[in-house]
Amino acid sequence: MRSLALFVLAALLEIGGAWLVWQGVREHRGLAWIGAGVIALGLYGFVATLQPDADFGRVLAAYGGVFVAGSLAWGMVADGYRPDRFDVLGALVCLAGMAVIMYAPRGH
């Protein structure tokens, strides 16, 4: 459960940070938005280090699935984006991949 909570927090920070930078630059909302985004993105980097698994590659690969699904969810909430069935299917495949990478029983 801890690792799932950390993945969600990481997604909020990374996706939210990227969204804030996007808003600051592309939507001309200014330097405060960009600065807040940069801070959130920096905090995302620290959250990943809190994962119980010590393998950087595994953690970041698994997080990719959470990022994909979280990005679609963020778009729905923040921008009114409506994913189609292929977006949803792709996100489910990514989350399944995350579960296999992170939580499959290993012999070591």
BAVO-316944 format. One line per 4 residues: number of its first residue (from 1); their letters; for each residue x, y, z of N, C-alpha, C. Coordinates in pm, whole numbers, padded with zeros to 5 digits. Example, Ala and Ser with C-alpha at 12.3 -4.5 7.8 and 13.67 -1.06 7.14 Angstrom:
2
1> AS> 01319:-00569:00780:01230:-00450:00780:01320:-00330:00780 | 01285:-00225:00708:01367:-00106:00714:01290:00003:00787
//
This chain:
108
1> MRSL> 00082:-00120:00000:00000:00000:00000:00087:00127:00000 | 00200:00121:00073:00287:00239:00078:00336:00275:-00061 | 00379:00175:-00137:00433:00206:-00269:00324:00262:-00361 | 00201:00213:-00349:00091:00269:-00431:00065:00414:-00394
5> ALFV> 00065:00444:-00264:00045:00583:-00221:00157:00673:-00272 | 00280:00622:-00270:00392:00700:-00322:00382:00721:-00473 | 00333:00619:-00545:00312:00635:-00689:00208:00744:-00716 | 00101:00745:-00638:-00004:00846:-00657:00051:00985:-00627
9> LAAL> 00125:00998:-00517:00185:01127:-00483:00282:01172:-00592 | 00365:01079:-00639:00459:01113:-00747:00384:01161:-00871 | 00276:01093:-00905:00198:01134:-01023:00138:01273:-01004 | 00084:01300:-00886:00028:01433:-00862:00134:01541:-00878
13> LEIG> 00252:01516:-00825:00359:01615:-00834:00412:01630:-00977 | 00436:01518:-01043:00493:01527:-01178:00392:01580:-01279 | 00275:01522:-01280:00173:01566:-01377:00128:01707:-01344 | 00106:01733:-01215:00066:01868:-01175:00173:01970:-01207
17> GAWL> 00299:01935:-01182:00408:02026:-01213:00418:02055:-01362 | 00408:01951:-01441:00413:01970:-01587:00295:02053:-01634 | 00177:02030:-01576:00057:02107:-01612:00076:02254:-01577 | 00133:02281:-01458:00156:02420:-01419:00253:02490:-01514
21> VWQG> 00361:02422:-01553:00453:02480:-01650:00382:02504:-01783 | 00304:02406:-01826:00226:02419:-01950:00136:02542:-01944 | 00065:02556:-01832:-00025:02671:-01817:00054:02802:-01817 | 00167:02802:-01749:00247:02924:-01743:00301:02966:-01877
25> VREH> 00344:02868:-01958:00405:02900:-02087:00300:02908:-02198 | 00226:02802:-02217:00135:02794:-02333:00008:02876:-02316 | -00036:02890:-02192:-00158:02967:-02166:-00125:03106:-02112 | 00003:03140:-02111:00050:03274:-02074:00004:03318:-01934
29> RGLA> 00013:03225:-01839:-00028:03258:-01703:00086:03313:-01619 | 00208:03305:-01668:00318:03375:-01603:00417:03290:-01526 | 00515:03362:-01473:00628:03298:-01406:00590:03229:-01276 | 00491:03277:-01206:00451:03213:-01081:00403:03070:-01108
33> WIGA> 00327:03051:-01214:00280:02917:-01251:00398:02829:-01290 | 00488:02885:-01368:00606:02809:-01410:00691:02771:-01288 | 00714:02867:-01200:00793:02840:-01079:00730:02734:-00991 | 00599:02741:-00973:00529:02639:-00894:00544:02502:-00959
37> GVIA> 00537:02499:-01091:00554:02373:-01163:00693:02315:-01146 | 00793:02400:-01153:00931:02355:-01135:00952:02299:-00995 | 00895:02363:-00895:00905:02313:-00757:00837:02177:-00745 | 00718:02165:-00800:00646:02036:-00794:00726:01927:-00865
41> LGLY> 00785:01958:-00978:00864:01858:-01051:00987:01817:-00970 | 01048:01911:-00902:01162:01878:-00816:01120:01788:-00701 | 01006:01817:-00640:00957:01733:-00531:00925:01592:-00578 | 00875:01581:-00701:00849:01448:-00759:00975:01362:-00754
45> GFVA> 01089:01422:-00787:01215:01347:-00786:01248:01290:-00649 | 01214:01362:-00545:01240:01313:-00410:01143:01202:-00370 | 01019:01213:-00411:00919:01112:-00374:00959:00974:-00426 | 01013:00968:-00545:01054:00838:-00601:01157:00768:-00512
49> TLQP> 01239:00845:-00444:01342:00784:-00359:01284:00719:-00234 | 01160:00746:-00204:01095:00691:-00084:01034:00553:-00107 | 01035:00505:-00231:00979:00374:-00261:01054:00266:-00184 | 00983:00165:-00133:01049:00057:-00060:01146:-00025:-00147
53> DADF> 01116:-00041:-00274:01204:-00115:-00365:01325:-00028:-00396 | 01443:-00083:-00388:01566:-00006:-00407:01615:-00002:-00551 | 01545:-00069:-00643:01589:-00074:-00782:01529:00042:-00861 | 01613:00142:-00889:01569:00262:-00959:01496:00229:-01089
57> GRVL> 01555:00144:-01170:01495:00110:-01299:01357:00050:-01285 | 01342:-00040:-01190:01212:-00105:-01167:01108:-00002:-01122 | 01146:00080:-01026:01052:00178:-00972:01007:00276:-01081 | 01102:00329:-01157:01065:00426:-01260:00989:00361:-01375
61> AAYG> 01022:00238:-01410:00948:00168:-01514:00804:00144:-01470 | 00787:00098:-01348:00652:00074:-01296:00574:00205:-01285 | 00641:00310:-01241:00575:00439:-01228:00520:00488:-01363 | 00585:00448:-01471:00537:00488:-01604:00391:00453:-01626
65> GVFV> 00349:00337:-01577:00208:00298:-01591:00116:00390:-01514 | 00159:00428:-01394:00080:00520:-01313:00075:00657:-01380 | 00186:00699:-01438:00192:00828:-01507:00093:00833:-01623 | 00087:00726:-01701:-00004:00723:-01816:-00149:00738:-01770
69> AGSL> -00190:00654:-01675:-00328:00660:-01627:-00355:00792:-01556 | -00260:00838:-01477:-00277:00964:-01406:-00287:01083:-01499 | -00213:01081:-01607:-00220:01191:-01704:-00357:01201:-01767 | -00415:01088:-01800:-00551:01089:-01856:-00651:01140:-01752
73> AWGM> -00637:01094:-01628:-00727:01139:-01522:-00712:01289:-01498 | -00587:01338:-01495:-00564:01481:-01476:-00631:01561:-01587 | -00613:01516:-01710:-00676:01584:-01823:-00827:01590:-01810 | -00885:01484:-01758:-01031:01483:-01739:-01073:01588:-01635
77> VADG> -01002:01591:-01524:-01039:01681:-01414:-01003:01826:-01445 | -00881:01849:-01492:-00831:01986:-01507:-00871:02052:-01639 | -00887:01972:-01743:-00909:02030:-01875:-01034:01982:-01946 | -01114:01898:-01880:-01236:01850:-01943:-01214:01748:-02054
81> YRPD> -01095:01689:-02058:-01062:01589:-02161:-01148:01465:-02138 | -01196:01406:-02245:-01275:01283:-02237:-01201:01172:-02313 | -01138:01081:-02238:-01065:00972:-02305:-01161:00880:-02380 | -01114:00829:-02492:-01196:00732:-02564:-01162:00592:-02513
85> RFDV> -01226:00492:-02568:-01208:00355:-02519:-01064:00307:-02535 | -00995:00356:-02636:-00856:00315:-02657:-00763:00380:-02554 | -00793:00503:-02516:-00718:00567:-02407:-00735:00485:-02279 | -00858:00448:-02249:-00887:00372:-02127:-00819:00236:-02133
89> LGAL> -00832:00167:-02246:-00768:00036:-02261:-00616:00048:-02246 | -00557:00147:-02309:-00413:00166:-02298:-00370:00193:-02155 | -00447:00274:-02083:-00415:00303:-01943:-00425:00177:-01858 | -00526:00095:-01883:-00539:-00031:-01808:-00423:-00125:-01836
93> VCLA> -00380:-00132:-01962:-00263:-00214:-01996:-00140:-00163:-01921 | -00123:-00031:-01918:-00008:00027:-01847:-00013:-00003:-01699 | -00132:00006:-01638:-00145:-00025:-01495:-00119:-00173:-01468 | -00162:-00259:-01559:-00133:-00401:-01544:00018:-00424:-01552
97> GMAV> 00084:-00356:-01644:00229:-00366:-01653:00297:-00318:-01527 | 00248:-00210:-01471:00303:-00159:-01345:00291:-00264:-01236 | 00175:-00329:-01227:00155:-00430:-01123:00249:-00548:-01141 | 00269:-00592:-01264:00360:-00703:-01290:00503:-00665:-01253
101> IMYA> 00546:-00548:-01300:00684:-00504:-01273:00708:-00489:-01123 | 00616:-00430:-01054:00640:-00392:-00915:00608:-00503:-00815 | 00504:-00580:-00842:00452:-00668:-00737:00456:-00817:-00769 | 00512:-00855:-00883:00524:-00998:-00914:00618:-01065:-00813
105> PRGH> 00584:-01188:-00772:00676:-01256:-00679:00809:-01285:-00750 | 00914:-01261:-00680:01048:-01284:-00734:01120:-01384:-00648 | 01210:-01457:-00709:01281:-01564:-00640:01395:-01519:-00551 | 01425:-01390:-00546:01540:-01347:-00464:01501:-01284:-00336
//
